[in-house]
Amino acid sequence: MSNRLKDEKSPYLLQHKDNPVDWYPWCDEAFKKAETEDKPIFLSIGYSTCHWCHVMAHESFEDTSVAELLNQGFVCIKVDREERPDIDAVYISVCQAVTGQGGWPLTIIMTPGQKPFFAGTYFPKERYYGRPGLVDILKEVLLLWKDRREDLMRDGEEITALINNQSALKENKEELSEKDIFHKAYHIFVKQFDPVWGGFGGAPKFPSPHNLLFLMRFAEEEKEPEALRMVEITLNAMADGGIHDHIGGGFSRYSTDEQWLVPHFEKMLYDNALLLLAYVQAYQITGKEKYGEVARHTADYILRELTDWQGGFYCGQDADSEGVEGKYYVFTPEEVISVLGEADGKEFCRQYGITKEGNFEGKSIPNRLCNEQAEDVFKETANGNKAREEQAAAENSLDRLYQYRISRTSLHKDDKILLSWNAWTILALARAGVALKEERYLRAAKKAQEFIEERMNGKDGRLYLRFRDGEAAHPGMLEDYAVYALALLELYRVDFCVEYLSNAIHRAKQMLQFFEDQEDGGYFMNAIDAVQLIARPKEMYDGAIPSGNSVAFMVLQRLAALTGEVSWQRAARRQMQYCTWQIQEYPAGYGFALLAMAEAVCTHRELVCTVNGEVSEELRQQLVNLPVYGIEILVKTKGNADALMECAPFTSEYPLPEEGVLYYLCEDGACRAPVRELSECGEGYERL
C-alpha cells in the first residue's frame, strides 16, 4: 500500500510512495503525531536524481524490517531539498556543524519540536568498513530516547543555539578594499589551480562556472592573461572530458577524477545553464569556435531533453539506468561498431577513446582527452578541410549513436520546474541567443519567462518556487526573486522591451520587502511571513549555484545603474557592505559576489539611446553585441518614453531626435556630449 507521499507532486517524494516506511511530507500533522505519541522524528532529505539517495532507499527504506523499526519508534518525514531549500539549508548546516561535512541523502533525527540531536548522510543498513549501520543507529537512539531523554533534548537545544549563533557571528576581521579582495581571490585560485587538467583543487572536481566568469572579468579589468589562461585550460579539459556528454550534449554534475573523465553522471539544469554562460562568455572574449560549439551543444541539450511543452525547464536527469550508474552513457567497441559499421565505428572509437579495456567498469565513457586532433577541428590549418570533414563524419556518428542510446535504455527525468533554475536558464539562453546568433534560444528564454508569469505567479502577485503536474507550490525564496529579476534584466538587455525592466524592478522591490535583514544586513533565504523553522537561514557562499545574496547584489547594482534612483543606490551600497564583510576572509568561495562587486567598483558606462521611430533590427544587433560587463543600456522611443520614465525617471530629460539615433554615453559619473554614431564616443570606444 502507498504511504502518505502518494498525493505529493515531487518526483523524489513519489519515488518513496510505495516504501513500507510510513513517510509523511513536511507538515503539521507529522509534528503533532510525534508530540502526541512522544516519538522522535526521523527526517530524510534528498532529491530524485541523487545516486546515494537511491542506494539508501533500496537498502533500507524498501526493507520491511527497517521500516518496522522506523514505523514503531519514529515519525518519519521525507523532504525534497529542491522543493524546500529552506529546510535543507537549516539541517545541512546542522550536519556540517556536528560532523564537519554534509551531503545527500541527509539523515537527521530530532525532537518533535524540530530540534536535531543526530545528523549524518548515507548509512548502510548494517555496519561495514567502520561505517555505522542504520539499524544500529535507530536502536541506539530509541534506547537513549527511553533512558536518557534529557541528554538528547539538551543536545538538540545546544545544536539549535549553535546554528543560530553561527548565522549572527561577527568576528574582528581586517577590512580589505574591494580591489584587494579581487586580488586575494585571484591568488587563491592561482594556488589551487591544476595546470595540467584545469579546475581548482583535486578530485572530485566541480565546474563552478561562476568562478570562471569572475576570472574572465578579472583578466579583462586587470590585464592579467594568466587568469584567462586558467579559464581556457579548464574549459578545454571539461569540453574534452567525459563530464561532457559528447553524444547528447550537456554536462554531468561533477568529475570523480582530476581529468574530468569519469563523472558522477547525473545532469542538473542549473549546472548546464551556468556552464552555458561560461562557454558563451569565453566565446565572446576569445572568438574561439570551440567554445561556441560547446555552448550550442549545451543549449541544444537543454531544449531537447529538459524543456516542457509549456515552456518551462525540468530539473535534470538521473545518473542511473535500470539501477546501474552510468549505464546510459557507456559503450564497448563492439557496440559502437554494431551501430556505425566497421570503418566508421573504429574511427569513432579512436576519436572518442572507446577501448576494449574501458575507462569505467569495463566499458568506455566517450571523451577526447587523448585525441591530439580534437583541437584541429576548430582551427584553420593546412589540413583544415580534412579536419572539418572528420568533424562532419563525427557529428553524423554522434547523431546515430544518440538515437541508438535512447532506444537502448532510458534515464529517469525529474520533471518538476523550479523557478530559480529556470531563471538561470532564461538568462543563459538569452545571452547565448545573442552571442551565437540563434534566435531559437532567445525564443525559448521568452517562452519560459511567460510560463513563469502565467503558471508560477500567485493571485497575490508573489512567486511560487515549484511547478509540476499542473500545480504551483511552495512560496518563492530569495533566490527565486533575485535570479528571476536578473533574468528579466538580461531579457531587457537583449530585447529592450520596457516591460522586462519594469517587471525586474517589481520583483526586486518584493525582494527588499520580504527578505532583507534590516538589522544585520543581507537577505534571508525565506520570506518574513513564511512559516519559520528553528533557524532563519541566510546564505552567502557561492557553492554549486550562486547564493541568493550574491545574485541580489548583482541585481541591485544593475538597477542602481539603469534607473539612477537613489533608493536603488542605497540598497546596493547596503548589500555591498554586507557582502564585502562576509567574503573577505576567503573570497574565492564567492565567485558571483565578486562579479557583482566588479559591477560596483570597476569602470562602468551607462548608454542611453534615443530613437526616432522604432528600434530597428540593425540597431538592436549593434547594441546587444556590446560587452556584457561594464555597461548598462537604455533605449528610449516615442512609444516607450512614458513607461521608461516610470522605471528610470532621469530619461524624461533626454529628447527624442528629429531623425535617426542619438547616443548619450556616461563613464564613471562623467557624461559625454550626444553623438550620432557609437564610434564617435571617443578614443577606445571603437569596439563599441
C-alpha positions in Angstrom: 0.0 0.0 0.0 1.1 3.5 -0.7 2.0 5.8 2.2 1.2 9.5 2.7 3.5 10.6 -0.1 1.2 9.2 -2.8 -0.6 12.6 -3.2 2.6 14.7 -3.5 3.9 16.2 -6.7 7.6 16.0 -6.0 9.3 13.2 -8.1 11.6 12.5 -5.2 8.7 12.0 -2.7 6.8 9.9 -5.3 9.8 7.6 -5.6 9.1 6.7 -2.0 5.3 6.5 -2.0 5.4 2.7 -2.1 8.0 2.2 0.6 6.9 0.2 3.6 8.1 3.2 5.7 5.1 5.3 6.8 6.5 8.5 5.4 4.9 11.9 5.9 5.8 15.0 3.9 6.9 18.0 6.0 3.6 19.0 7.6 2.0 20.0 10.9 0.3 16.6 11.1 3.6 14.8 11.4 4.9 17.0 14.2 1.6 16.8 16.1 1.7 13.0 15.8 5.3 12.9 17.1 4.3 15.1 20.1 1.1 13.1 20.8 2.9 9.7 20.6 6.0 11.0 22.3 8.3 9.9 19.5 11.5 11.3 17.9 11.4 12.4 14.2 13.4 10.6 11.5 14.0 13.2 8.8 15.4 12.1 5.4 16.3 14.8 2.8 17.3 14.1 -0.8 16.4 14.7 -4.4 15.2 12.5 -7.2 18.5 12.3 -9.3 20.7 11.6 -6.3 22.6 8.3 -6.7 23.2 7.6 -3.0 19.6 8.5 -2.2 18.6 5.6 -4.4 21.1 3.3 -2.7 19.9 4.1 0.8 16.3 3.7 -0.4 16.9 0.3 -1.9 19.0 -0.9 1.1 16.9 0.4 4.0 13.6 2.2 3.1 12.4 -0.6 0.9 13.3 -3.2 3.6 10.4 -4.3 5.7 12.5 -4.9 8.9 14.0 -1.4 8.8 10.5 0.0 8.0 9.1 -1.8 11.0 11.7 -0.3 13.3 11.2 3.2 11.9 7.4 3.0 12.0 7.2 1.7 15.6 9.7 4.1 17.1 9.7 7.2 15.0 7.6 9.6 12.9 9.2 9.6 9.5 9.4 12.7 7.2 10.7 12.9 3.7 11.8 16.2 2.2 12.8 17.1 -1.4 15.7 19.5 -0.9 14.9 21.1 -4.3 11.4 21.9 -3.3 12.2 23.0 0.2 15.7 24.6 0.1 15.0 26.4 3.4 14.5 23.2 5.3 17.6 21.7 3.6 19.7 24.8 4.4 18.9 24.6 8.1 19.6 20.9 8.5 22.6 20.7 6.2 24.1 23.4 8.5 23.4 21.1 11.4 25.1 18.2 9.7 28.2 20.4 8.9 28.3 21.7 12.5 28.0 18.3 14.0 30.1 16.2 11.6 32.2 18.7 9.7 30.7 17.7 6.3 27.3 17.4 4.6 25.6 15.9 1.6 22.7 13.8 0.4 20.9 11.8 1.5 20.8 13.9 4.6 19.8 11.9 7.7 18.5 13.9 10.8 16.9 12.6 14.0 15.2 15.3 16.1 12.7 16.1 18.7 9.0 16.8 17.9 10.0 20.4 18.3 12.3 20.1 15.2 15.5 20.4 17.3 18.1 17.9 16.0 20.3 15.7 18.1 21.7 13.4 15.4 23.0 14.2 11.9 24.7 12.3 9.1 24.4 11.5 5.4 24.3 8.0 3.8 24.2 5.0 6.2 24.1 1.4 5.0 21.5 -0.9 6.6 24.2 -2.8 8.5 27.6 -1.7 9.7 30.5 -2.2 7.3 34.1 -0.9 6.9 33.7 1.1 10.1 30.6 3.0 8.9 27.7 2.5 11.4 24.6 0.8 10.2 21.2 2.5 10.1 19.6 -0.3 12.1 22.2 0.1 14.9 21.8 3.8 15.0 18.0 3.6 15.2 18.1 1.1 18.0 20.6 3.2 20.0 18.5 6.3 19.6 15.4 4.5 20.8 17.3 3.3 23.9 18.6 6.9 24.6 15.1 8.3 24.0 13.8 5.9 26.7 16.5 6.1 29.2 18.4 9.4 28.6 15.9 11.7 27.1 17.2 14.7 28.9 20.6 14.3 27.2 19.1 14.2 23.7 16.9 17.2 24.5 19.9 19.2 25.8 21.9 18.2 22.6 19.0 19.5 20.5 18.9 22.8 22.3 22.7 23.2 22.0 22.9 22.4 18.3 19.9 24.7 17.6 21.6 27.5 19.5 24.9 26.8 17.7 23.5 27.2 14.2 21.6 30.3 15.1 24.7 31.9 16.7 26.8 30.9 13.6 24.5 32.9 11.4 24.8 36.0 13.6 28.5 35.6 14.4 30.7 38.6 13.7 34.4 38.3 14.1 37.0 41.0 14.2 38.3 41.0 10.6 40.8 43.0 8.8 38.9 45.3 6.4 40.1 45.0 2.8 39.4 47.2 -0.1 37.3 45.8 -2.9 40.4 45.7 -5.3 42.4 43.9 -2.5 39.6 41.3 -2.2 39.7 40.7 -6.0 43.4 40.1 -5.9 43.2 38.0 -2.8 40.6 35.8 -4.6 42.7 35.6 -7.7 45.9 34.5 -5.9 43.8 31.8 -4.1 42.7 30.5 -7.5 46.3 30.5 -8.7 47.4 28.4 -5.8 44.6 25.9 -6.2 44.8 25.7 -10.0 45.6 22.4 -11.7 47.9 23.4 -14.5 47.5 20.1 -16.4 43.8 19.4 -16.3 42.4 22.7 -15.1 40.0 23.2 -12.4 40.8 24.1 -8.8 41.9 21.6 -6.2 41.9 17.8 -6.5 39.3 15.2 -7.2 36.3 15.3 -7.1 36.2 18.4 -9.3 33.2 20.6 -9.7 32.9 23.0 -12.7 31.9 26.1 -10.6 31.3 28.2 -13.7 30.7 31.4 -11.7 34.4 31.3 -10.6 35.4 31.1 -14.3 33.2 34.0 -15.1 34.9 36.0 -12.4 38.4 35.1 -13.7 37.4 36.2 -17.2 36.2 39.6 -15.8 39.4 39.8 -13.7 41.6 39.1 -16.8 39.9 41.9 -18.6 39.9 44.5 -15.8 43.4 43.8 -14.6 45.0 42.9 -17.9 46.0 39.6 -16.4 46.4 36.9 -19.2 47.1 34.2 -16.6 43.6 34.4 -15.3 42.2 33.8 -18.8 44.7 31.0 -19.4 43.4 29.2 -16.3 39.8 29.6 -17.6 40.7 28.2 -21.1 42.6 25.2 -19.7 39.6 24.4 -17.6 37.0 24.9 -20.3 39.0 22.9 -22.8 39.6 19.9 -20.4 35.9 19.9 -19.4 34.8 20.0 -23.0 37.1 17.1 -24.0 36.4 15.0 -20.9 33.7 12.5 -20.0 31.9 15.1 -17.8 30.8 16.5 -21.2 28.2 14.3 -22.9 29.7 14.2 -26.4 26.8 12.2 -27.8 23.8 14.0 -26.3 25.2 17.4 -25.1 25.3 18.9 -21.7 27.5 18.3 -18.7 27.3 15.9 -15.7 27.3 17.1 -12.1 31.0 16.7 -11.4 34.1 14.7 -12.1 35.2 12.0 -9.7 38.8 12.3 -11.0 41.2 15.1 -11.8 41.0 14.7 -15.6 37.2 15.4 -15.9 37.0 11.9 -17.3 34.7 9.9 -15.1 31.7 12.0 -14.0 29.0 11.5 -11.4 26.6 11.0 -14.2 23.5 13.0 -13.1 22.8 16.1 -15.1 21.3 19.1 -13.5 19.6 22.1 -15.2 21.5 24.7 -13.2 24.9 23.3 -14.0 24.2 23.4 -17.7 22.7 26.9 -17.6 25.7 28.2 -15.7 28.2 26.4 -17.9 26.4 27.7 -21.0 27.0 31.2 -19.6 30.7 30.4 -19.1 31.3 29.0 -22.6 29.3 31.8 -24.2 31.4 34.4 -22.3 34.7 32.6 -23.4 33.5 32.6 -27.0 32.7 36.3 -26.9 36.1 37.1 -25.4 38.4 34.8 -27.4 36.4 34.3 -30.6 37.4 30.6 -30.4 34.8 28.5 -32.2 35.3 25.5 -29.9 33.6 27.4 -27.1 30.8 28.4 -29.4 30.2 24.8 -30.4 30.2 23.5 -26.8 27.7 26.3 -25.9 25.4 25.3 -28.8 25.7 21.6 -27.8 24.7 22.6 -24.2 21.9 24.8 -25.2 20.5 22.2 -27.6 20.7 19.6 -24.9 18.5 21.8 -22.6 16.0 22.5 -25.4 15.8 18.8 -26.4 15.9 16.9 -23.1 14.8 19.3 -20.4 12.1 21.5 -21.9 8.5 21.2 -21.1 6.0 21.7 -23.9 4.6 24.7 -21.9 8.0 26.4 -21.9 9.5 25.7 -18.5 12.6 23.6 -17.9 12.9 20.4 -16.0 15.3 19.9 -13.1 17.6 17.2 -14.5 18.3 13.6 -15.3 19.4 10.7 -13.1 22.8 9.1 -13.0 21.3 5.6 -13.0 19.6 3.5 -15.7 17.9 0.2 -14.7 19.6 0.6 -11.3 23.1 0.9 -12.8 25.1 4.1 -12.5 26.3 5.4 -15.9 24.7 2.5 -17.9 23.1 5.0 -20.3 26.3 6.7 -21.2 29.0 4.0 -21.7 29.9 1.8 -24.7 32.1 -1.0 -25.8 33.9 -1.0 -29.2 31.8 -3.9 -30.4 28.6 -2.0 -29.6 29.8 1.1 -31.4 30.8 -0.9 -34.5 27.4 -2.7 -34.5 25.7 0.7 -34.8 28.1 2.6 -37.1 29.7 -0.2 -39.1 33.3 -1.4 -39.2 35.1 1.7 -40.6 33.0 4.5 -39.0 32.9 2.5 -35.7 36.6 2.1 -35.5 37.2 5.7 -36.4 34.7 6.9 -33.7 36.4 4.6 -31.1 39.7 6.1 -32.0 38.5 9.7 -31.7 36.5 9.2 -28.6 38.6 6.8 -26.5 36.3 3.7 -26.7 38.6 0.8 -25.9 38.4 -2.9 -25.1 39.8 -2.2 -21.6 37.4 0.7 -21.0 37.7 3.6 -18.6 34.7 2.9 -16.4 33.9 -0.6 -15.0 35.0 -2.4 -18.2 33.2 0.0 -20.6 34.1 3.4 -22.0 32.9 6.9 -21.4 33.3 8.8 -24.7 35.9 11.5 -24.4 38.5 13.4 -26.4 41.1 13.9 -23.7 43.8 11.9 -25.6 42.8 12.9 -29.1 45.6 15.1 -30.5 43.3 16.1 -33.4 40.5 17.4 -31.1 41.6 21.0 -31.3 42.4 20.9 -35.0 38.7 20.6 -35.9 38.2 24.2 -34.8 41.4 25.7 -36.4 42.1 27.0 -39.8 45.2 25.0 -40.7 46.8 23.5 -43.8 44.7 20.4 -43.0 41.6 22.4 -42.1 39.4 20.9 -44.8 40.3 17.4 -43.7 39.6 18.2 -40.1 36.2 19.7 -40.9 35.4 16.6 -43.0 36.3 14.4 -40.0 34.2 16.6 -37.8 31.2 16.3 -40.1 31.6 12.5 -40.1 31.9 12.5 -36.3 28.7 14.5 -36.0 26.9 12.0 -38.1 28.2 9.2 -35.9 27.2 11.1 -32.8 23.6 11.5 -34.1 23.3 7.8 -34.9 24.7 6.8 -31.5 22.3 9.2 -29.8 19.3 7.6 -31.5 20.7 4.1 -30.6 21.4 5.2 -27.0 17.9 6.5 -26.3 16.4 3.2 -27.6 18.8 1.1 -25.6 17.8 2.3 -22.2 16.3 5.3 -20.5 17.0 7.9 -17.8 14.7 9.0 -15.0 13.9 12.6 -15.6 13.0 14.9 -12.7 10.3 16.9 -14.4 9.4 19.4 -11.8 10.1 23.1 -12.8 12.0 25.2 -10.3 11.7 28.9 -10.7 15.3 30.0 -9.8 16.8 27.2 -12.0 14.5 28.3 -14.8 15.6 31.9 -14.3 19.3 30.9 -14.7 18.4 29.1 -17.9 16.4 32.1 -19.2 19.4 34.3 -18.6 21.9 31.8 -20.2 19.7 31.1 -23.3 19.1 34.8 -23.9 22.8 35.6 -23.8 23.6 32.6 -26.0 20.9 33.6 -28.5 22.7 36.9 -29.0 26.3 35.6 -29.0 25.7 32.6 -31.2 23.1 34.4 -33.4 20.5 31.7 -32.6 17.0 33.3 -32.3 15.5 30.0 -31.2 17.4 30.3 -27.9 16.0 33.7 -27.3 12.5 32.5 -28.2 12.9 29.6 -25.7 14.0 32.1 -23.0 11.0 34.4 -23.6 8.6 31.4 -23.6 9.9 30.3 -20.3 9.5 33.8 -18.8 5.9 33.8 -20.0 5.4 30.4 -18.4 6.7 31.7 -15.0 4.3 34.7 -15.2 1.3 32.6 -16.2 1.9 29.5 -14.0 4.2 30.4 -11.1 2.8 33.8 -10.2 0.1 33.7 -7.5 -3.1 35.8 -7.2 -1.3 37.9 -4.6 1.5 38.7 -7.1 4.0 36.5 -5.2 6.1 33.9 -6.9 5.9 30.1 -6.3 9.1 28.0 -6.1 7.9 24.9 -7.9 5.5 23.8 -10.7 4.6 20.2 -11.6 1.7 18.4 -12.9 -0.5 21.5 -13.2 0.3 22.7 -9.7 2.4 25.6 -8.5 3.5 25.2 -4.8 5.8 26.5 -2.1 6.4 30.2 -1.5 9.3 31.6 -3.5 12.6 32.0 -1.7 15.2 34.8 -2.0 16.9 33.1 -5.0 13.7 32.9 -6.9 13.1 36.6 -6.7 16.8 37.5 -7.2 17.6 35.2 -10.1 14.3 36.0 -11.8 14.9 39.7 -11.5 18.4 39.2 -13.0 17.0 37.1 -15.9 14.4 39.9 -16.6 17.2 42.4 -16.8 19.0 40.2 -19.3 15.9 39.9 -21.4 15.6 43.7 -21.4 19.2 43.9 -22.5 18.7 41.7 -25.5 15.2 42.9 -26.4 14.8 46.5 -25.0 11.2 45.8 -24.1 10.5 48.1 -21.1 8.0 45.5 -19.6 11.0 43.3 -18.7 12.8 46.2 -16.9 9.6 47.2 -15.1 9.0 43.6 -14.0 12.6 43.3 -12.8 12.1 46.4 -10.7 8.8 45.0 -9.3 10.5 41.7 -8.3 13.5 43.5 -6.8 11.1 45.6 -4.7 9.4 42.4 -3.4 12.9 41.0 -2.6 13.6 44.0 -0.4 10.2 43.9 1.2 10.1 40.2 2.1 13.7 39.1 2.5 16.1 41.9 3.6 17.6 41.8 7.1 17.2 45.4 8.1 19.2 44.9 11.3 22.3 42.9 10.3 22.3 43.4 6.5 22.0 40.9 3.7 18.9 38.9 2.8 17.3 35.8 4.4 16.5 32.8 2.4 12.8 32.6 3.3 10.3 35.5 3.5 9.4 37.4 6.6 5.9 36.0 6.6 6.9 32.4 5.9 6.4 29.6 8.4 9.6 29.9 10.4 11.9 26.9 11.2 14.3 26.5 14.1 16.6 29.0 12.3 16.1 31.6 9.6 18.9 30.8 7.1 20.9 33.4 5.4 23.3 32.0 2.8 26.2 33.8 1.2 28.6 31.1 0.0 28.5 30.6 -3.8 28.6 26.8 -4.0 27.2 24.8 -6.9 24.8 27.7 -7.5 25.5 31.3 -6.7 23.8 32.3 -3.5 20.7 34.5 -3.3 22.7 37.2 -1.6 25.3 37.3 -4.3 22.6 37.5 -7.0 20.7 40.1 -5.1 24.0 42.2 -5.0 24.2 42.0 -8.8 20.6 42.9 -9.3 20.8 45.9 -7.0 24.0 47.2 -8.7 22.4 46.9 -12.2 19.2 48.6 -11.1 21.2 51.4 -9.5 23.0 52.0 -12.8 19.9 51.6 -15.0 17.5 53.7 -13.1 19.7 56.4 -11.5 17.4 56.1 -8.5 18.8 57.0 -5.0 16.8 54.2 -3.4 18.4 51.5 -5.5 21.8 53.1 -5.0 21.4 52.9 -1.2 20.1 49.3 -1.4 23.1 48.4 -3.5 25.5 50.0 -1.0 24.0 48.2 1.9 24.4 44.9 0.1 27.9 45.9 -0.9 28.8 46.5 2.7 27.3 43.2 3.9 28.9 41.1 1.1 32.4 42.7 1.5 32.3 41.9 5.2 31.2 38.3 4.6 33.6 37.3 1.7 36.9 39.0 2.5 38.3 36.1 4.6 38.0 33.6 1.8 36.8 35.5 -1.3 37.5 32.5 -3.7 34.3 31.0 -2.3 32.2 33.8 -3.5 32.7 34.0 -7.3 29.4 35.5 -8.2 29.6 38.1 -5.3 32.9 39.1 -6.8 31.3 39.6 -10.2 28.7 41.8 -8.6 31.4 43.7 -6.7 33.1 44.3 -10.0 30.0 46.0 -11.3 30.3 48.5 -8.5 34.0 49.3 -8.4 35.3 48.7 -11.9 35.0 51.1 -14.9 31.3 51.4 -15.7 29.4 53.0 -18.5 25.7 53.9 -19.0 24.4 54.3 -22.5 21.1 55.9 -23.3 19.9 55.6 -26.9 17.1 57.9 -28.1 15.5 56.7 -31.3 13.2 58.4 -33.8 10.7 55.8 -34.7 11.0 52.1 -33.8 14.1 50.2 -32.8 15.4 48.6 -36.0 16.9 45.1 -36.0 20.2 46.6 -37.1 20.3 48.8 -34.1 19.3 46.0 -31.7 22.0 43.8 -33.1 24.5 46.6 -32.6 23.5 47.2 -29.0 23.2 43.5 -27.9 26.7 42.8 -29.1 28.3 45.4 -26.8 30.3 43.9 -23.9 28.2 42.1 -21.3 30.0 43.6 -18.4 30.7 47.2 -17.5 27.9 48.8 -19.5 24.1 49.3 -19.0 21.9 50.3 -21.9 18.5 52.0 -22.1 16.6 52.6 -25.3 14.0 55.4 -25.5 11.5 55.7 -28.3 8.3 57.7 -28.6 6.3 54.5 -28.0 8.1 53.6 -24.7 9.0 57.0 -23.3 6.4 57.1 -20.6 6.9 53.5 -19.4 10.7 54.0 -19.4 10.3 57.2 -17.4 8.4 55.2 -14.7 11.5 52.9 -14.5 14.2 55.4 -14.9 12.9 58.9 -14.3 16.1 60.7 -15.4 15.3 59.6 -19.0 12.5 62.2 -19.2 15.2 64.8 -19.8 16.5 63.1 -22.9 14.8 64.5 -26.0 14.0 62.3 -29.0 16.0 63.2 -32.1 14.3 64.6 -35.2 15.8 61.7 -37.1 18.0 58.6 -36.6 19.5 57.8 -33.2 21.4 59.8 -30.6 23.8 58.1 -28.2 24.4 59.5 -24.7 27.4 57.8 -23.0 28.5 58.3 -19.4 31.5 56.7 -17.9 32.2 56.6 -14.1 29.9 59.5 -13.5 31.1 61.7 -16.3 28.8 62.2 -19.3 29.8 63.0 -22.9 28.0 65.0 -25.4 25.5 63.1 -27.5 26.7 61.6 -30.8 25.2 60.0 -33.9 27.5 57.0 -34.0 28.9 54.8 -31.2 32.3 55.2 -32.8 32.2 58.9 -32.1 32.1 58.4 -28.3 35.9 58.9 -28.1 39.2 57.1 -28.1 38.9 53.5 -27.0 35.2 53.1 -27.9 35.7 51.9 -31.5 34.9 48.4 -30.5 31.6 49.5 -29.1 
